[in-house]
């Protein structure tokens, strides 16, 4: 698999790294190698020793960029949500009708993007799969409150707040916009994970991709029933 980490100016929280990995060739190799190894091995079996062997460097060199593998996965998922935020902005900035904007947001949040027909940033497809498989590991930790205070989840929150604001344009009385959007963001990834590994927990399969349809139907019915 070829990886070319985006050199676009996508914001990533500075508390996640010791040295900005996109500032050097080695740093970019660390990021690309991490994506490859976490995808192949899973986060639990991913180590800096294995990463150093993969990219032909030393563990000490990796520790100059990241203090732990937890910071690496936080960096990758932070970059992914910054990418999603950027794509949502680009797709909705000239769309006047709020329902059309909302549908575009749902598509970006729930679908697997098609690089042949829509704008996709470097590594987004690989990172989408990583988010599906590993994203719970950045929330379900004892350090989550401290990381939240440092703004580590700000890009994720930005997406929730932006899409929630569109829901409130359509229905100002809807009482649960943030809950609905975060449920869609997490639930769409969870349903894809279930389809791949625990298929009896879902009604979709890997052949017929119904995730976007399900969450579009769920969201529109929820906000319209509250009017």
C-alpha positions in Angstrom: 0.0 0.0 0.0 1.4 3.4 -0.9 1.0 6.2 1.6 1.6 9.9 0.9 0.7 11.9 4.0 -1.0 15.2 3.1 1.2 18.2 3.0 -1.8 20.5 3.1 -2.1 22.7 6.1 -4.5 20.5 8.2 -4.4 21.6 11.9 -3.3 19.0 14.4 -3.1 19.8 18.1 0.4 20.6 19.1 0.1 18.8 22.4 0.1 15.5 20.5 3.7 15.6 19.3 7.2 16.6 20.5 8.3 17.6 17.0 5.9 18.3 14.2 6.2 15.2 12.0 5.2 17.0 8.8 8.3 19.2 9.3 10.7 16.5 8.1 11.1 13.5 5.8 11.6 11.2 8.8 8.5 12.6 10.5 6.3 11.9 7.5 7.8 8.3 7.3 6.8 7.8 10.9 3.2 8.9 10.2 3.0 6.8 7.0 4.6 3.8 8.6 2.2 4.1 11.6 -0.8 4.1 9.4 0.5 1.0 7.6 1.4 -0.9 10.7 -1.7 -0.1 12.8 -3.8 -1.1 9.8 -2.0 -4.4 9.5 -1.4 -5.3 13.2 -4.0 -3.4 15.1 -3.2 -0.8 17.7 -2.6 -3.3 20.5 0.3 -5.0 18.6 1.7 -1.8 17.2 5.0 -0.8 18.9 7.7 1.8 18.2 10.2 -1.1 17.8 8.2 -2.6 15.0 7.7 0.9 13.5 11.4 1.6 13.6 12.1 -1.7 11.8 9.4 -0.9 9.2 10.8 2.5 8.3 14.5 1.7 8.9 15.2 4.0 11.7 15.7 3.8 15.5 13.2 3.8 18.3 15.1 6.8 19.8 14.4 8.8 16.5 10.6 8.1 16.8 10.6 9.2 20.5 11.9 12.6 19.3 8.5 13.1 17.6 6.1 11.2 19.9 6.3 10.3 23.5 4.0 7.3 23.2 2.1 5.2 20.7 -1.1 6.6 22.3 0.0 10.1 21.1 0.5 8.6 17.6 -3.0 7.3 17.3 -4.4 10.5 18.7 -2.4 12.4 16.1 -3.8 10.3 13.3 -7.4 10.5 14.3 -7.1 14.2 15.0 -5.7 14.6 11.5 -8.6 12.6 10.1 -11.3 14.8 11.8 -9.5 17.9 10.7 -9.7 16.5 7.2 -13.4 15.8 7.6 -13.9 19.3 8.9 -12.1 20.7 5.8 -14.2 18.5 3.4 -17.4 19.6 5.0 -16.5 23.2 4.7 -15.5 22.9 1.1 -18.7 20.9 0.2 -21.2 23.2 2.0 -19.8 26.8 1.8 -21.8 27.7 -1.3 -25.0 25.6 -0.6 -27.8 27.8 0.5 -30.5 25.3 1.4 -29.8 23.9 5.0 -31.3 20.5 4.2 -29.0 20.1 1.2 -26.0 21.1 3.4 -27.1 18.6 6.0 -27.3 15.8 3.4 -23.8 16.6 2.2 -22.5 16.5 5.8 -24.2 13.1 6.4 -22.5 11.8 3.3 -19.1 12.9 4.3 -19.6 11.6 7.9 -21.0 8.2 7.0 -19.9 7.1 3.5 -16.6 5.7 2.2 -15.4 8.4 -0.1 -14.9 7.7 -3.8 -11.7 9.3 -4.9 -12.8 9.0 -8.6 -15.8 11.2 -8.1 -15.2 13.4 -5.1 -12.4 15.4 -3.5 -10.5 13.3 -1.0 -7.3 14.2 0.8 -4.2 12.1 0.9 -4.4 9.0 3.2 -8.1 9.7 4.0 -9.3 6.3 2.8 -6.6 4.5 4.9 -7.3 6.7 7.9 -11.1 6.1 7.5 -10.5 2.4 8.0 -8.2 3.1 11.0 -10.9 5.3 12.6 -13.4 2.5 12.1 -11.2 -0.1 13.8 -9.4 2.0 16.4 -11.1 5.3 17.3 -12.7 4.0 20.5 -9.2 3.7 21.9 -8.7 7.4 22.0 -11.8 8.0 24.0 -12.0 5.1 26.4 -8.9 5.9 28.4 -8.3 7.2 31.9 -6.4 10.2 30.4 -9.4 11.4 28.3 -10.2 14.3 30.7 -6.7 15.6 30.7 -6.4 15.3 26.9 -9.7 17.1 26.5 -8.5 20.0 28.6 -5.5 20.3 26.2 -8.0 20.6 23.3 -7.1 17.3 21.7 -10.7 16.7 20.6 -11.4 20.2 19.3 -11.6 19.2 15.7 -14.0 16.4 16.5 -16.1 18.8 18.5 -15.9 21.4 15.7 -17.5 18.9 13.3 -20.3 18.1 15.8 -21.1 21.8 16.4 -21.1 22.7 12.7 -23.5 19.9 11.7 -25.6 20.6 14.8 -26.0 24.2 13.7 -27.4 23.1 10.4 -29.9 20.9 12.2 -31.0 23.9 14.3 -31.5 25.9 11.1 -33.9 23.3 9.9 -35.6 22.8 13.2 -34.7 25.4 15.9 -36.8 23.4 18.5 -34.9 20.1 18.1 -33.5 19.4 21.6 -30.7 16.9 20.9 -28.6 18.1 17.9 -25.2 17.3 19.4 -26.3 13.9 20.7 -27.7 13.1 17.2 -24.6 14.1 15.3 -22.1 12.4 17.6 -24.3 9.3 17.5 -24.2 9.3 13.7 -20.4 9.9 13.7 -19.7 7.0 16.1 -22.5 4.8 15.0 -21.6 4.8 11.3 -18.1 3.6 12.1 -19.4 1.1 14.5 -21.9 -0.4 12.0 -19.0 -0.8 9.5 -17.0 -2.6 12.1 -19.9 -4.8 12.9 -20.5 -5.7 9.3 -16.8 -6.8 9.0 -16.5 -8.6 12.3 -19.9 -9.1 14.1 -22.4 -9.2 11.3 -25.3 -10.4 13.5 -25.2 -7.0 15.2 -26.1 -5.1 12.0 -28.5 -5.2 9.0 -25.8 -4.1 6.6 -23.1 -6.1 4.9 -19.9 -5.3 3.2 -21.4 -5.8 -0.3 -24.4 -3.5 0.0 -23.4 -0.3 1.7 -26.5 1.0 3.5 -24.8 3.0 6.2 -25.4 6.4 4.7 -29.0 5.5 3.8 -29.7 4.3 7.4 -28.3 7.4 9.1 -29.9 9.8 6.6 -33.3 8.3 7.2 -32.7 8.3 11.0 -31.6 11.9 11.2 -34.2 13.4 8.9 -37.1 11.6 10.7 -35.7 12.6 14.1 -35.5 16.3 13.4 -38.7 16.5 11.4 -40.8 14.7 14.0 -39.8 17.3 16.6 -41.3 20.3 14.7 
